[in-house]
Amino acid sequence: MKQDCILITGANGEIGHSLITKIYEQGNGNIVALDLSPLDSCLAECCCEFIQCNILDEAHLVEIFQDYHFTSIFHLASILSTRAEMNPLQAQKVNVQGTAILLELAAQQTLQMQYETKFIYPSSIAVYGFPTPEAKQQAGKVREDQALSPVTMYGINKLACENLGAYYGAHYRLLNEGKQAHHIDFRAIRFPGLISAITVPTGGTSDYGPEMLHHAAQGLPYNCFVRPDTRLPFMVMPDAVKSLLTLESAPRESLSQLIYNVTSFNPSAEQLAEITINAFPSANIHYSIHPARQIIVDSWPGDIDDSAARRDWGWTPDFDLEQAFQQYLIPQIHNRYHQGVTTVKVQE
Ligand SMILES: NC(=O)c1ccc[n+]([C@@H]2O[C@H](COP(=O)([O-])OP(=O)(O)OC[C@H]3O[C@@H](n4cnc5c(N)ncnc54)[C@H](O)[C@@H]3O)[C@@H](O)[C@H]2O)c1
């Protein structure tokens, strides 16, 4: 009899760190963690097994599915937006092909076990695309079905994976008679930029928010790569983890769609700098605009409409802008750098 477990890919990343810790704190140690890079030692005790594996290594993944029965899969492994733009073909392989392999294995497991494997997928506001800052400004809060014209390889990959998930969730092997009785239970969240107090991001285009804070707390100067008036939606990591776990546990019948926006607050870069300087008065923040990264951020919405998540599965963030900085980010980041606790540098 196979052991029932939760599979978390990309386990060693920013979200992986917080998600694994939270699931473990809730009393579930049956986590199989998978990542290309070695698992941070602080996560080892939270998992029943760590498997160092490339998400593109299909043969290895088949073996893993022979050993375990995965009730839920959180598929976090990915190449993020900045890196994806530097190596689009590799991003397409890891982000889309890697997701397709995992969806196929989850679908086969579902057919064998007659149990609808939950497949939780973190998508992104990068699926949206506005041609100009004016169009972004005019759009206001964007719903899930609007402006789906991404300009980046990362956004294109995310949209493709959402569609793959919808296929495996509803139409898998349409022509195979008698095999359509059970589909995977695919659920996706479109995240805004995420800010964590315990990990420093690498490779994302919304990273100017967290980078500004972490630099200031360490007394390092920071050159913000977007204009002061740039606006994006953000959320803190505990809320991101809360949203993943709340969506995962929501009854299927309460979900009216497969893909949900979630958000908390949407400050401009200048507002983020002001809050940072108030918290760390010696902060040295300048603007050195990176034209290409600015185009990417200008194509993403300044705000998103998460009313469907609020209505269907009771989504509500614990932290608004004030609470996020005053209760979570500033005290925890301050303690990390001033009490000798090292912030976890997520593997590149
Ligand atoms: N952090 C954010 O602001 C944000 C926002 C929206 C969506 N997301 C999505 O959430 C997920 C997790 O994000 P994160 O911030 O933790 O990213 P991260 O870059 O910190 O972690 C990604 C992890 O995936 C692993 N990985 C990369 N390629 C792999 C491969 N070929 N095989 C196996 N593992 C591989 C990396 O080693 C890394 O540990 C990603 O899908 C990301 O697109 C993140």
The ligand as a Tripos MOL2 file, in Angstrom:
@<TRIPOS>MOLECULE
LIG
   44    48     1     0     0
SMALL
NO_CHARGES

@<TRIPOS>ATOM
      1 N1          7.4910   34.8700   -5.6110 N.am      1 LIG1
      2 C1          6.5610   35.5570   -6.2850 C.2       1 LIG1
      3 O1          6.4740   36.8000   -6.1810 O.2       1 LIG1
      4 C2          5.5890   34.8170   -7.1710 C.ar      1 LIG1
      5 C3          4.5200   35.5240   -7.7370 C.ar      1 LIG1
      6 C4          3.6380   34.8520   -8.5790 C.ar      1 LIG1
      7 C5          3.7950   33.4990   -8.8170 C.ar      1 LIG1
      8 N2          4.8500   32.8300   -8.2620 N.ar      1 LIG1
      9 C6          5.0070   31.4220   -8.6100 C.3       1 LIG1
     10 O2          5.1090   30.6350   -7.4450 O.3       1 LIG1
     11 C7          5.9870   29.5270   -7.6660 C.3       1 LIG1
     12 C8          7.0840   29.5160   -6.6250 C.3       1 LIG1
     13 O3          7.7040   30.7900   -6.6280 O.3       1 LIG1
     14 P1          8.9370   31.1260   -5.7040 P.3       1 LIG1
     15 O4          8.8980   32.5770   -5.4510 O.co2     1 LIG1
     16 O5          8.9970   30.1770   -4.5670 O.co2     1 LIG1
     17 O6         10.1190   30.8430   -6.7390 O.3       1 LIG1
     18 P2         11.6470   30.4970   -6.4230 P.3       1 LIG1
     19 O7         12.4300   30.8810   -7.6300 O.co2     1 LIG1
     20 O8         12.0480   31.0500   -5.1180 O.co2     1 LIG1
     21 O9         11.5930   28.9110   -6.3070 O.3       1 LIG1
     22 C9         11.4500   28.0860   -7.4190 C.3       1 LIG1
     23 C10        12.0990   26.7570   -7.0610 C.3       1 LIG1
     24 O10        11.9670   25.9150   -8.2260 O.3       1 LIG1
     25 C11        13.1580   25.1690   -8.3400 C.3       1 LIG1
     26 N3         13.3370   24.7610   -9.7280 N.ar      1 LIG1
     27 C12        13.6510   25.5290  -10.7830 C.ar      1 LIG1
     28 N4         13.7820   24.7840  -11.8890 N.ar      1 LIG1
     29 C13        13.5380   23.4940  -11.5140 C.ar      1 LIG1
     30 C14        13.5250   22.2680  -12.2060 C.ar      1 LIG1
     31 N5         13.8270   22.2010  -13.5150 N.pl3     1 LIG1
     32 N6         13.2290   21.1430  -11.5260 N.ar      1 LIG1
     33 C15        12.9470   21.2020  -10.1960 C.ar      1 LIG1
     34 N7         12.9510   22.3440   -9.4790 N.ar      1 LIG1
     35 C16        13.2580   23.4820  -10.1420 C.ar      1 LIG1
     36 C17        14.2720   26.1310   -7.9080 C.3       1 LIG1
     37 O11        15.4300   25.4140   -7.5210 O.3       1 LIG1
     38 C18        13.6010   26.8720   -6.7810 C.3       1 LIG1
     39 O12        13.8960   26.3010   -5.5230 O.3       1 LIG1
     40 C19         6.4990   29.6830   -9.0830 C.3       1 LIG1
     41 O13         5.7100   28.9180   -9.9640 O.3       1 LIG1
     42 C20         6.2870   31.1560   -9.3680 C.3       1 LIG1
     43 O14         6.1280   31.3880  -10.7430 O.3       1 LIG1
     44 C21         5.7480   33.4610   -7.4390 C.ar      1 LIG1
@<TRIPOS>BOND
     1     1     2 1
     2     2     3 2
     3     2     4 1
     4     4     5 ar
     5     4    44 ar
     6     5     6 ar
     7     6     7 ar
     8     7     8 ar
     9     8     9 1
    10     8    44 ar
    11     9    10 1
    12     9    42 1
    13    10    11 1
    14    11    12 1
    15    11    40 1
    16    12    13 1
    17    13    14 1
    18    14    15 2
    19    14    16 1
    20    14    17 1
    21    17    18 1
    22    18    19 2
    23    18    20 1
    24    18    21 1
    25    21    22 1
    26    22    23 1
    27    23    24 1
    28    23    38 1
    29    24    25 1
    30    25    26 1
    31    25    36 1
    32    26    27 ar
    33    26    35 ar
    34    27    28 ar
    35    28    29 ar
    36    29    30 ar
    37    29    35 ar
    38    30    31 1
    39    30    32 ar
    40    32    33 ar
    41    33    34 ar
    42    34    35 ar
    43    36    37 1
    44    36    38 1
    45    38    39 1
    46    40    41 1
    47    40    42 1
    48    42    43 1
@<TRIPOS>SUBSTRUCTURE
     1 LIG1         1 GROUP 0 **** ****
